[in-house]
Structures are given as structure tokens and as C-alpha cells.
Amino acid sequence: MLQIRPTGPYLPDNIGFMARCNGLSDPQEVIQKTLTTEYMVFGLGDVYLGAPCAVPLDPRCRMVVPKYNPARTWTPEGGVGIGGAYLCIYPMESPGGYQLFGRTLPIWNTQAPRPWLLNLFDRIQFEEVSEEELTHLRNDVLTGKGEFKIEESQFSLKDYTQFLASVEDETKAFNTRQSKAIMSATEGC
């Protein structure tokens, strides 16, 4: 805030800004939407090689938020944020513009034959943990003691299409509220 842009609409709280941009009642609703859907990886390398660009599979959870302008000069490794409609996990410390709302386990391992964890069409499911638990889990992964919870599964396009049809009215209502909210939240940018 002090060195880059002290008056950005997303300051001082990214999660509060995300709530305002999406017509949500409070920051906790941002967290709930993040935790209640899976994200599908549609791209790798938006920020750095191996950084996933992912989209929520539940369209009622597809939050949209503008990126920082100008970008931050530093983002922590493992930072999780949304820019536009895409979720990204920062695989290493770097500059960045996504609106941050959390931090996760390390997804980049330079000692591995293939250093990135995620592949195209992988699905990501987040779990809420305390800061203390996250520190412990991160240390376990970094020292080789921890493992990711990885499950093989099939994705049924037929089932997904049926799901989308079943939530169509709720999705339209969310999109309408979201469109109005983002105009108000970003006014004057």
C-alpha cells in the first residue's frame, strides 16, 4: 500500500474487495465459495511455468475480480489468488497482480524430474486450515515428509452438463448480482 498504490479499490483487504466485486455479503462468503467447489486446471504458466490457471466447476462460485494495477512487487510462494475469472497458485516468490485470498502447499519442486505438481485438467479442492497447521504442512512438504492428497477420478461431461442445467437459474442470479457489484466496486478505477 505504501510503496505501490495507496488508494487502490482493493486496499486494504483483497478478500473484502472480492466480496464487493461479486455481490457477496461478506469476506467469509468468498472463503465459502472457494472451499465448496473444485477448480479445474485449464492452463499452466500464467504467472510462471507450472502455475495453474484454474476455474471453479460450480458456476455459482465463479468469482471475477480485476488484477492489481500496478502489480505488487512481491507475492509469497504458495499465494492463491484470483485475477479476472482465473485462480492461480504462485509456485515461487514473484511480482503479481492477482487478488490474494489464501496460501497453500508448495507446488514447485526443483529437485523432481518434473518440478510442477499440477497438469492440465487436474482438479483442485481447497481445505481451510489454521495458519499453524499450514506452516506445519508446508514444512512437511518442503522436507519430503508430507504428501499431497491426490485421488484418481473420472470427469463425466454428461454429469457435468446435467449439473449445469440444474443450477442454471441460480447461476444467472449470481451473474446478474455480480455484474452490478463489480461496476460499483471498481467505480473510479
Phi, psi and chi 1 to 4 in degrees:
 res  aa     phi    psi   chi1   chi2   chi3   chi4
   1 MET       -  -42.7  -77.0  175.5   53.3      -
   2 LEU   -75.8  -32.9  -62.5  174.9      -      -
   3 GLN  -101.3  -24.0  -62.5  172.9   -8.0      -
   4 ILE  -105.9  -60.8  -56.4  -62.9      -      -
   5 ARG  -156.7  100.1 -176.2  178.7  179.1 -170.4
   6 PRO   -75.1   -8.0   25.3  -31.8      -      -
   7 THR  -120.5   14.6   60.9      -      -      -
   8 GLY   -60.4  146.5      -      -      -      -
   9 PRO   -65.1  -18.0   24.9  -32.9      -      -
  10 TYR   -88.2   -0.1   39.2   78.7      -      -
  11 LEU   -97.6  146.8  -60.1  173.0      -      -
  12 PRO   -93.7    8.7   34.6  -34.8      -      -
  13 ASP  -135.8  106.1  176.8   13.7      -      -
  14 ASN   -58.3  -42.2  -73.6 -179.1      -      -
  15 ILE   -69.0  -39.2  -60.9  174.3      -      -
  16 GLY   -62.2  -40.7      -      -      -      -
  17 PHE   -64.2  -41.3 -179.8   61.2      -      -
  18 MET   -61.6  -40.3  -69.0  171.1   68.9      -
  19 ALA   -62.7  -47.0      -      -      -      -
  20 ARG   -61.9  -41.1  -70.6 -169.2  -54.6  -82.3
  21 CYS   -66.9  -22.8  -77.1      -      -      -
  22 ASN  -112.4   10.2  -70.7  -79.5      -      -
  23 GLY    66.3   30.6      -      -      -      -
  24 LEU   -93.0  154.1  -55.5  176.9      -      -
  25 SER   -69.8  -33.9   59.0      -      -      -
  26 ASP  -164.5  170.1   59.0   45.6      -      -
  27 PRO   -57.0  -31.2  -27.6   36.6      -      -
  28 GLN   -62.6  -31.3 -169.8   55.8   41.2      -
  29 GLU   -67.8  -31.8 -160.9  172.7  -10.4      -
  30 VAL   -61.5  -47.4  171.0      -      -      -
  31 ILE   -61.6  -44.5  -58.6  -58.4      -      -
  32 GLN   -60.4  -44.4  -90.6  -42.4  113.2      -
  33 LYS   -62.7  -36.8  -75.1 -165.4  176.1  -69.9
  34 THR   -65.9  -38.1  -56.4      -      -      -
  35 LEU   -84.1  -18.1  -63.4  173.4      -      -
  36 THR   -97.4    3.3   58.7      -      -      -
  37 THR  -131.7  156.4 -173.1      -      -      -
  38 GLU   -90.1  150.4  -71.1 -175.6  -35.0      -
  39 TYR  -110.2  133.9  -71.4   78.9      -      -
  40 MET  -101.8  132.1 -176.2  170.5  -79.3      -
  41 VAL   -78.4  117.2  176.4      -      -      -
  42 PHE  -109.0   -7.8  -73.9  118.6      -      -
  43 GLY  -158.1  155.5      -      -      -      -
  44 LEU  -129.7  131.6  -69.9  170.4      -      -
  45 GLY   103.7   16.6      -      -      -      -
  46 ASP   -61.3  -44.1  179.0   50.9      -      -
  47 VAL   -95.9  -54.0  177.8      -      -      -
  48 TYR  -146.2  163.0  -74.7  100.3      -      -
  49 LEU   -50.0  129.3  179.6   64.7      -      -
  50 GLY    89.5   -7.7      -      -      -      -
  51 ALA   -78.0  119.5      -      -      -      -
  52 PRO   -77.3  139.3   29.8  -35.5      -      -
  53 CYS  -103.6  117.3  -93.1      -      -      -
  54 ALA  -131.6  154.9      -      -      -      -
  55 VAL  -128.5  139.1  175.2      -      -      -
  56 PRO   -63.1  136.4  -15.0   25.3      -      -
  57 LEU   -73.0  -28.5  -70.8  174.6      -      -
  58 ASP   -86.8  112.3 -174.6  -23.7      -      -
  59 PRO   -64.4  -17.0   23.6  -31.9      -      -
  60 ARG   -75.8   -7.4  -59.9  166.1  -61.2  175.7
  61 CYS  -112.8    9.0  -63.7      -      -      -
  62 ARG   -83.0   86.2  -73.5 -170.0 -170.7  141.7
  63 MET   -76.2  147.9  -65.1  177.8  -77.7      -
  64 VAL  -127.5  134.8  175.9      -      -      -
  65 VAL  -154.8  139.0   65.2      -      -      -
  66 PRO   -69.9  155.8   18.4  -23.6      -      -
  67 LYS   -78.2  166.4  -65.3  178.8 -176.3  178.1
  68 TYR   -60.1  147.9  -91.0   50.1      -      -
  69 ASN  -144.4  105.9 -178.9   15.3      -      -
  70 PRO   -77.9  171.5   28.8  -32.8      -      -
  71 ALA   -67.0  156.5      -      -      -      -
  72 ARG   -66.2  153.6  -70.5  179.6  -55.3  -81.3
  73 THR   -86.4  -14.0   56.5      -      -      -
  74 TRP  -148.5  135.4 -177.6   82.6      -      -
  75 THR  -133.9  136.6  -55.8      -      -      -
  76 PRO   -71.2  148.9   27.2  -33.7      -      -
  77 GLU   -59.5  135.3  171.2  -88.6  -36.7      -
  78 GLY    86.9   -1.7      -      -      -      -
  79 GLY   -62.1  140.7      -      -      -      -
  80 VAL  -119.3  128.7 -177.9      -      -      -
  81 GLY  -150.4  173.6      -      -      -      -
  82 ILE  -122.9  135.4  -66.1  178.3      -      -
  83 GLY  -134.5  121.7      -      -      -      -
  84 GLY    66.1 -124.9      -      -      -      -
  85 ALA  -106.2    4.2      -      -      -      -
  86 TYR  -104.1  138.5  -64.4  102.2      -      -
  87 LEU   -90.4  142.3  173.0  130.4      -      -
  88 CYS  -136.4  144.7  179.7      -      -      -
  89 ILE  -111.3  122.9  -59.8  171.3      -      -
  90 TYR   -76.2  116.2  -73.2   78.4      -      -
  91 PRO   -76.5  -15.1   24.4  -29.5      -      -
  92 MET  -153.1  164.7   60.0 -171.4   69.2      -
  93 GLU   -59.2  136.4  -68.9 -178.8    1.5      -
  94 SER  -168.5  168.8   65.7      -      -      -
  95 PRO   -66.3  167.4  -16.8   27.8      -      -
  96 GLY  -177.6  159.6      -      -      -      -
  97 GLY  -125.9   -2.6      -      -      -      -
  98 TYR   -70.0  147.4  -77.0   59.7      -      -
  99 GLN   -74.9  113.6  -58.2  -69.1  -23.5      -
 100 LEU   -80.8  139.2  -61.3  177.3      -      -
 101 PHE  -135.9    0.5   61.7   87.2      -      -
 102 GLY  -174.6 -177.0      -      -      -      -
 103 ARG  -142.4  148.1 -166.0  158.5 -175.0 -147.3
 104 THR  -134.0 -171.9 -167.6      -      -      -
 105 LEU   -70.2  156.6  -59.9  175.3      -      -
 106 PRO   -61.8  132.7  -20.0   30.8      -      -
 107 ILE  -112.8    9.7   61.0  165.8      -      -
 108 TRP  -131.0  128.8 -173.5  -98.7      -      -
 109 ASN  -136.3  101.9  177.7   -3.8      -      -
 110 THR   -67.8  -13.2   56.1      -      -      -
 111 GLN   -84.6  -13.2  -54.0  -55.5  -47.2      -
 112 ALA   -85.8  153.3      -      -      -      -
 113 PRO   -59.1  -37.6  -16.6   23.7      -      -
 114 ARG  -120.1  103.8 -168.7 -163.1   81.5 -168.4
 115 PRO   -70.0  -18.5   17.7  -23.3      -      -
 116 TRP   -91.7  146.7   58.5   93.3      -      -
 117 LEU   -84.3  -42.7  174.5   67.7      -      -
 118 LEU   -96.6  153.2  -61.8  163.1      -      -
 119 ASN  -122.0  165.7  -66.7  -57.6      -      -
 120 LEU   -57.0  137.6  -66.9  175.5      -      -
 121 PHE    72.8    5.2  -54.2  110.9      -      -
 122 ASP   -64.4  155.0  -80.1   -6.8      -      -
 123 ARG  -114.8  139.2  -71.8  176.8  -81.2  163.3
 124 ILE  -113.4  134.3  -56.4  166.1      -      -
 125 GLN  -126.7  123.0  178.3   74.1   54.2      -
 126 PHE   -90.3  150.6  -68.2  101.8      -      -
 127 GLU  -126.0  140.8  -65.5  178.5   17.7      -
 128 GLU   -83.2  131.2 -172.3  170.0   23.3      -
 129 VAL  -135.8  162.5  -63.5      -      -      -
 130 SER   -73.7  164.4   69.2      -      -      -
 131 GLU   -60.2  -39.1 -169.8  172.0  -21.3      -
 132 GLU   -63.5  -45.3 -175.1  178.4  -60.0      -
 133 GLU   -61.9  -42.3  -71.4  173.3  -71.7      -
 134 LEU   -62.8  -43.6 -180.0   60.8      -      -
 135 THR   -58.3  -44.8  -61.0      -      -      -
 136 HIS   -63.0  -47.7  178.4   73.7      -      -
 137 LEU   -63.4  -41.9  -68.4  166.8      -      -
 138 ARG   -62.3  -44.9  -72.3  178.6   56.1   76.2
 139 ASN   -61.1  -40.7  -74.1  -22.6      -      -
 140 ASP   -61.6  -43.8  -77.3   -7.7      -      -
 141 VAL   -65.5  -44.5  168.6      -      -      -
 142 LEU   -66.0  -28.7  -69.1  169.7      -      -
 143 THR   -96.0    4.1   59.1      -      -      -
 144 GLY    82.0    5.6      -      -      -      -
 145 LYS   -88.7  -25.4  -63.2  175.7 -165.3  168.5
 146 GLY   -97.2  156.8      -      -      -      -
 147 GLU  -131.0  150.6  -66.8 -175.8   12.0      -
 148 PHE   -79.7  149.8  -69.4   90.1      -      -
 149 LYS   -86.7  101.3 -172.5  163.3   61.3  172.2
 150 ILE  -116.9  127.4  -61.7  174.1      -      -
 151 GLU  -124.6  134.4  -59.6  172.1    6.2      -
 152 GLU   -78.7  138.8  -67.7  -71.1  -33.6      -
 153 SER  -157.9  164.3   64.8      -      -      -
 154 GLN  -102.4  146.4  -65.2  -70.2  -42.0      -
 155 PHE  -109.5  119.8 -177.8   80.6      -      -
 156 SER   -98.0  112.8  166.9      -      -      -
 157 LEU   -63.4  -35.8 -172.5   54.6      -      -
 158 LYS   -62.1  -49.1  178.4 -176.3  173.7 -171.8
 159 ASP   -63.5  -39.7  -68.5  -13.2      -      -
 160 TYR   -65.5  -41.9 -176.3   60.7      -      -
 161 THR   -61.8  -40.5  -58.2      -      -      -
 162 GLN   -64.7  -40.8  -70.7  172.9  -13.5      -
 163 PHE   -60.6  -47.1  165.7   72.4      -      -
 164 LEU   -58.1  -41.2  -68.8  176.6      -      -
 165 ALA   -64.5  -36.7      -      -      -      -
 166 SER   -71.1  -21.4   75.1      -      -      -
 167 VAL  -113.3   15.6  -61.8      -      -      -
 168 GLU   -58.2  -45.4 -174.9  174.7    6.4      -
 169 ASP   -65.4  -42.5  -69.6  -18.8      -      -
 170 GLU   -64.1  -38.2  -68.0  173.8   72.9      -
 171 THR   -65.1  -45.0  -59.0      -      -      -
 172 LYS   -60.9  -42.5  -75.2 -179.8 -177.0  176.1
 173 ALA   -62.7  -43.5      -      -      -      -
 174 PHE   -63.8  -44.6  175.1   65.7      -      -
 175 ASN   -62.8  -38.2  -70.0  -19.0      -      -
 176 THR   -65.5  -47.4  -61.8      -      -      -
 177 ARG   -62.1  -41.0 -169.7  171.7   75.1 -126.1
 178 GLN   -63.5  -44.8 -175.3 -179.0   54.4      -
 179 SER   -59.9  -42.8  -66.3      -      -      -
 180 LYS   -68.5  -41.9  -68.7  176.3 -175.0  173.2
 181 ALA   -66.1  -41.1      -      -      -      -
 182 ILE   -67.5  -33.0 -161.6  160.2      -      -
 183 MET   -63.5  -44.7  -64.4  -57.8  -72.4      -
 184 SER   -67.8  -43.4  174.2      -      -      -
 185 ALA   -69.7  -25.6      -      -      -      -
 186 THR  -108.5    9.0   58.7      -      -      -
 187 GLU   -57.3  132.3 -167.0  172.3   30.4      -
 188 GLY    86.3    5.1      -      -      -      -
 189 CYS   -78.2      -  -70.5      -      -      -
